[in-house]
Amino acid sequence: MKYTTLPNTDIKVSKICLGTMTWGNQNTEAEGHEQMDYALEQGVNFWDVAELYPVPANEKTYGETERIIGSWFKKTGKRENVVLASKIAGGGDYTAHIRKGGLTKENVFDAIDKSLKRLQTDYIDLYQLHWPNRGVNTFGVRDYPFKTAAKEAEDFLGILEGLNDLIKAGKIRQVGLSNETPWGTMKYLQTSKEYNLPRPVTIQNSYSLIHRGYEVGMSEVSMRENIGLLAYSPLAQGVLSGKYLNGKLPEGARGTLFPRFIARYRNEASEKAVEKYLEIAKKYNLTLFELSLAFINQLPFVTSNIIGATKMQQLKENINSINIELSDDIINEINEVHAAIPNPAP
C-alpha cells in the first residue's frame, strides 16, 4: 500500500480508501466485516462512511452502515488502527427522514453524537459536510441551477463554530467538505482564516475517467490551497467496469437494482468513451478496473481514492490498483480520449 497524509496534518492515510455505502443494503453485516478484515490486512487504514448510509437512503436503513462498522470495532478492538471518516447529511428532501434544517450549528451537535453511538467510538478522525444546503451543480447536474438555487447560502461561520466545538470536545479531529464547489470551498477557507476556526483539509467529490469535471475549477483550489480530493465513484458506479456496455444489466449489479444511480453515467457519449478506455486497457494487458483506478491514484491533487465493492473479488482488484503504474504512453492515450469526448457524464 502507498500512503500520504491528510493535508496540513500528520494523519497518515492509505491512498486507497475503503468505501462502505452498500453495507446494510446490498451487503450484510458479515460481508462488511469481511471487507474490513481484508482491507486492513492489505494496509488500507482509511475508511469512509456517512450517517446517511447505506444508499439508497431511507428511514428504515438510516445509520446501518455506521452500526456495522461499530460492531466490527467492538468485535476486533482495532479502532486505533483505522483513520475513520464520516459525514453529516446536507439539506433537502433526501434527508427529511433524518432531521430538519440541513447543515446548521445545532444539527452538527445532534449528528455527531448519534454517529459516535452507532460507531461505538469516542471520536471521528475526519468529519465531513456531505453536501451543501444551497442548490449546486452536483449529483448529475451539469450546469449551475441558478433558477432554482436557494438565494441564501448556508451559515459558513456557524457551521465552522459548531465543528470547532466538536474538536475542542475531542469528538472529531479534522474537518472536510463533500460535493462542494470552488466558491463554497473558498468561502469555508476564507471564514476559517478570518475567524481562526477549523480549516477543511479534504473535499470528497465525484471523479472518474468519464467525469473529470473536478479539473475545471476545483483542482486548482486543491493544488493552491492544499485541500486534497477524496475521489468517490471512481468507477462511475460500476459503469467503468464495462459490464453495462451494449445495454447489459447483470443480475444483482448496482445499476440493475438501482438504475437511477447509474443513469447519469449512461448515455451514448459515455458508452463510446468506456469502449475506448476498454480498448486501451486491453492493449496494455490491464483490466478496465485497473486502468480507471490507477489513473486517479497518480493525480497530484488526490489524497485518497475511495473504492467500494459488493463482492470480495471486486474489492481485491480495486485495492490492487495501487500497484499499477501507468506509463506516459497510457496516460497520453487516456487524455486523447478525454479530449475527444470530454466529461460525457455530468
Legacy VTK file of the C-alpha trace (Angstrom):
# vtk DataFile Version 3.0
C-alpha trace
ASCII
DATASET POLYDATA
POINTS 346 float
0.000 0.000 0.000
1.025 3.597 -0.555
0.373 6.315 1.979
0.059 10.053 2.258
-1.187 12.411 4.956
-4.365 14.398 5.214
-3.216 17.877 4.072
-1.851 20.140 6.806
-1.937 17.278 9.334
0.248 14.388 10.462
-2.573 11.861 9.977
-1.241 9.063 7.745
-3.809 7.590 5.350
-3.704 4.957 2.620
-4.023 6.187 -0.966
-6.879 3.708 -1.290
-9.856 4.452 0.970
-12.464 1.815 1.810
-15.936 2.969 0.818
-18.860 1.445 2.696
-22.168 2.722 1.337
-23.519 -0.710 0.316
-23.214 -2.253 3.785
-26.636 -2.764 5.303
-28.349 -2.916 1.927
-26.520 -4.827 -0.805
-24.068 -6.249 1.729
-24.796 -7.965 5.041
-23.078 -7.163 8.318
-20.912 -10.278 7.973
-19.830 -9.234 4.473
-18.991 -5.754 5.730
-16.837 -7.291 8.468
-15.081 -9.483 5.904
-14.293 -6.436 3.770
-12.899 -4.541 6.756
-10.743 -7.509 7.766
-9.292 -7.854 4.283
-8.792 -4.139 3.665
-6.874 -3.666 6.902
-4.721 -6.714 6.146
-3.798 -5.057 2.817
-2.784 -1.828 4.541
-5.969 0.129 3.819
-6.256 2.140 7.030
-8.617 4.869 5.761
-12.371 4.173 5.771
-15.232 6.413 4.707
-18.848 6.263 5.847
-21.775 8.650 6.383
-24.747 8.860 8.713
-26.948 8.628 5.603
-25.617 5.218 4.506
-26.496 2.753 3.132
-27.581 4.158 -0.219
-30.329 4.314 -1.450
-31.167 6.167 1.737
-34.381 5.624 3.645
-35.684 5.793 7.189
-35.558 2.018 7.708
-31.830 1.634 6.987
-30.638 5.063 8.232
-27.331 4.720 10.102
-26.999 0.976 9.444
-23.572 1.247 7.792
-22.127 3.128 10.769
-23.642 0.498 13.068
-21.915 -2.290 11.111
-18.562 -0.539 11.440
-19.225 -0.038 15.142
-19.919 -3.724 15.677
-16.614 -4.517 13.921
-14.736 -2.101 16.207
-16.306 -3.739 19.250
-15.526 -7.253 17.995
-11.920 -6.630 16.962
-10.764 -3.823 19.244
-8.959 -2.272 16.273
-10.413 1.238 16.317
-6.926 2.756 16.704
-5.758 1.013 13.512
-8.225 2.950 11.397
-8.479 6.552 10.226
-12.239 6.948 10.164
-14.148 9.488 8.103
-17.877 10.106 8.351
-20.309 12.806 7.218
-23.283 14.811 8.383
-26.028 14.855 5.755
-26.860 18.094 3.979
-30.258 19.659 3.472
-33.065 18.818 1.083
-35.931 16.367 0.760
-33.493 13.450 0.521
-32.712 13.812 4.240
-36.176 14.622 5.572
-36.180 11.297 7.445
-33.021 12.296 9.336
-33.652 15.850 10.590
-34.849 19.263 9.504
-32.669 22.222 8.598
-29.717 20.546 6.899
-26.321 21.909 7.848
-26.588 24.120 10.931
-24.534 24.588 14.072
-27.206 22.847 16.147
-27.586 19.928 13.767
-23.847 19.289 13.825
-24.119 18.528 17.548
-27.109 16.236 17.027
-25.498 14.330 14.175
-22.115 13.687 15.782
-23.489 12.165 18.979
-25.716 9.767 17.050
-22.852 8.751 14.751
-20.457 8.173 17.635
-23.019 5.956 19.363
-23.559 3.842 16.233
-19.826 3.648 15.524
-19.047 2.681 19.136
-16.174 5.137 19.298
-15.364 8.382 21.116
-14.121 10.273 18.070
-14.142 10.535 14.277
-10.864 11.415 12.569
-12.337 13.323 9.619
-15.840 14.769 9.838
-17.264 15.934 6.511
-20.212 18.046 5.386
-21.933 15.654 2.967
-23.313 18.344 0.607
-24.366 22.000 0.821
-27.774 23.282 1.851
-27.880 25.534 -1.196
-28.584 24.288 -4.696
-25.387 23.430 -6.567
-24.452 21.529 -9.702
-23.744 18.127 -8.231
-25.246 14.610 -8.319
-25.569 14.643 -12.086
-26.447 18.317 -12.584
-24.021 19.618 -15.191
-24.793 23.347 -15.038
-25.295 25.664 -12.088
-29.042 25.681 -11.278
-29.313 29.455 -11.000
-33.094 29.467 -11.482
-33.817 27.166 -8.550
-30.785 27.608 -6.285
-31.516 28.931 -2.810
-30.834 32.650 -2.592
-29.358 32.292 0.873
-26.173 30.291 1.309
-25.531 28.272 4.439
-24.171 29.802 7.614
-20.478 29.110 6.980
-19.439 30.783 10.232
-21.964 28.992 12.422
-21.164 25.591 10.932
-17.423 26.044 11.469
-18.055 27.273 15.017
-20.009 24.093 15.703
-17.241 21.935 14.255
-14.710 23.845 16.341
-16.678 22.977 19.476
-16.603 19.315 18.465
-12.819 19.445 18.052
-12.427 21.060 21.462
-14.621 18.323 22.932
-12.409 15.643 21.348
-15.251 14.248 19.250
-13.606 14.967 15.876
-10.019 15.602 14.789
-10.257 17.240 11.361
-12.909 18.735 9.077
-13.662 18.019 5.415
-16.139 19.030 2.728
-18.034 16.969 0.182
-19.875 17.734 -3.058
-18.716 21.343 -2.811
-17.977 23.912 -5.480
-14.938 26.190 -5.854
-16.963 29.103 -4.443
-18.227 27.153 -1.449
-14.798 25.724 -0.723
-13.176 29.146 -0.807
-15.904 30.572 1.470
-15.122 27.919 4.067
-11.384 28.573 3.750
-11.910 32.338 3.974
-14.173 32.037 7.031
-11.756 29.634 8.688
-8.863 32.057 8.280
-10.803 35.177 9.246
-12.203 33.727 12.470
-9.398 31.281 13.371
-11.669 28.270 13.024
-11.024 24.709 11.743
-9.735 24.642 8.173
-11.136 21.942 5.872
-8.334 19.584 4.857
-10.123 17.481 2.222
-13.039 17.589 -0.177
-14.899 14.456 -1.265
-16.214 14.920 -4.796
-17.023 12.637 -7.693
-14.172 11.897 -10.115
-13.727 9.254 -12.806
-12.442 8.878 -16.348
-15.876 9.838 -17.671
-16.448 12.576 -15.085
-13.348 14.761 -14.778
-15.243 17.946 -14.033
-13.193 18.420 -10.842
-10.324 19.536 -13.051
-12.286 22.541 -14.360
-12.084 24.621 -11.201
-11.619 22.509 -8.106
-8.234 21.006 -8.983
-6.637 24.465 -8.851
-8.231 25.078 -5.447
-6.841 21.718 -4.287
-3.328 22.459 -5.521
-3.054 26.095 -4.415
-4.945 25.818 -1.117
-3.677 22.330 -0.187
-7.082 20.740 0.238
-6.939 17.162 -1.024
-9.513 15.364 -3.137
-11.081 12.175 -1.819
-12.365 10.840 -5.124
-15.664 8.995 -4.921
-17.372 6.915 -7.625
-14.007 6.366 -9.368
-15.627 3.599 -11.421
-18.752 5.681 -12.134
-20.972 3.368 -10.074
-19.568 0.367 -11.966
-20.047 1.767 -15.477
-16.244 1.831 -15.861
-16.134 -1.902 -15.338
-17.639 -2.268 -18.800
-20.350 -4.603 -17.514
-23.183 -2.326 -18.671
-21.963 -1.942 -22.255
-24.418 -2.723 -25.068
-27.393 -2.351 -22.764
-26.437 -5.186 -20.437
-27.901 -5.263 -16.926
-26.106 -8.021 -14.972
-28.153 -9.752 -12.307
-27.526 -8.304 -8.848
-25.421 -5.385 -10.129
-26.000 -1.999 -8.544
-27.133 -0.466 -11.818
-29.648 -3.254 -12.269
-31.043 -2.944 -8.754
-30.979 0.857 -8.598
-30.881 2.164 -12.177
-31.204 5.838 -11.217
-27.774 5.751 -9.583
-26.036 4.951 -12.854
-28.335 6.912 -15.142
-26.052 9.968 -15.082
-23.154 7.823 -16.299
-25.046 6.080 -19.122
-25.521 7.893 -22.384
-24.259 7.491 -25.925
-21.117 9.556 -25.376
-20.276 7.821 -22.086
-20.632 4.396 -23.662
-18.353 5.397 -26.519
-15.745 6.677 -24.050
-15.946 3.499 -21.955
-15.419 1.410 -25.089
-12.297 3.409 -25.964
-10.902 3.141 -22.444
-11.535 -0.602 -22.554
-9.513 -0.800 -25.778
-6.602 0.997 -24.085
-6.784 -1.324 -21.081
-6.703 -4.436 -23.289
-3.843 -3.046 -25.358
-1.676 -2.813 -22.248
-2.904 -6.041 -20.596
-4.851 -4.241 -17.899
-8.426 -4.567 -16.732
-10.669 -1.544 -17.088
-10.831 -1.520 -13.269
-7.054 -1.192 -13.072
-6.809 1.471 -15.757
-9.592 3.607 -14.279
-8.391 3.465 -10.689
-4.664 3.718 -11.422
-5.244 6.917 -13.392
-6.841 8.538 -10.348
-4.238 7.187 -7.928
-1.441 9.101 -9.670
-3.125 12.524 -9.833
-1.289 15.198 -7.802
-4.422 16.676 -6.221
-5.814 13.330 -4.994
-5.270 12.450 -1.338
-7.128 9.134 -1.486
-9.264 7.139 -3.915
-12.499 5.800 -2.403
-13.242 2.340 -3.716
-16.359 0.312 -2.988
-17.333 -3.247 -3.776
-20.161 -5.648 -3.122
-18.073 -8.765 -3.823
-14.711 -9.727 -2.364
-13.138 -10.283 -5.770
-14.059 -6.735 -6.749
-12.553 -5.442 -3.524
-9.305 -7.316 -4.145
-8.993 -5.961 -7.690
-9.764 -2.418 -6.568
-7.193 -2.441 -3.783
-4.595 -3.986 -6.096
-4.874 -0.969 -8.393
-2.414 0.809 -6.105
0.292 -1.457 -7.544
-0.422 -0.447 -11.148
1.877 2.185 -12.650
0.624 3.801 -15.850
3.241 4.765 -18.420
3.297 8.164 -20.105
2.043 6.465 -23.263
-1.026 5.111 -21.470
-1.788 8.444 -19.841
-1.414 10.207 -23.188
-3.861 7.797 -24.807
-6.333 8.314 -21.966
-6.080 12.067 -22.408
-6.637 11.740 -26.145
-9.970 10.048 -25.454
-10.822 12.739 -22.910
-10.018 15.469 -25.435
-12.321 13.846 -27.991
-15.138 13.039 -25.517
-14.704 15.417 -22.564
-16.721 14.638 -19.434
-19.589 12.742 -21.078
-21.120 12.046 -17.664
-22.246 15.103 -15.626
LINES 1 347
346 0 1 2 3 4 5 6 7 8 9 10 11 12 13 14 15 16 17 18 19 20 21 22 23 24 25 26 27 28 29 30 31 32 33 34 35 36 37 38 39 40 41 42 43 44 45 46 47 48 49 50 51 52 53 54 55 56 57 58 59 60 61 62 63 64 65 66 67 68 69 70 71 72 73 74 75 76 77 78 79 80 81 82 83 84 85 86 87 88 89 90 91 92 93 94 95 96 97 98 99 100 101 102 103 104 105 106 107 108 109 110 111 112 113 114 115 116 117 118 119 120 121 122 123 124 125 126 127 128 129 130 131 132 133 134 135 136 137 138 139 140 141 142 143 144 145 146 147 148 149 150 151 152 153 154 155 156 157 158 159 160 161 162 163 164 165 166 167 168 169 170 171 172 173 174 175 176 177 178 179 180 181 182 183 184 185 186 187 188 189 190 191 192 193 194 195 196 197 198 199 200 201 202 203 204 205 206 207 208 209 210 211 212 213 214 215 216 217 218 219 220 221 222 223 224 225 226 227 228 229 230 231 232 233 234 235 236 237 238 239 240 241 242 243 244 245 246 247 248 249 250 251 252 253 254 255 256 257 258 259 260 261 262 263 264 265 266 267 268 269 270 271 272 273 274 275 276 277 278 279 280 281 282 283 284 285 286 287 288 289 290 291 292 293 294 295 296 297 298 299 300 301 302 303 304 305 306 307 308 309 310 311 312 313 314 315 316 317 318 319 320 321 322 323 324 325 326 327 328 329 330 331 332 333 334 335 336 337 338 339 340 341 342 343 344 345
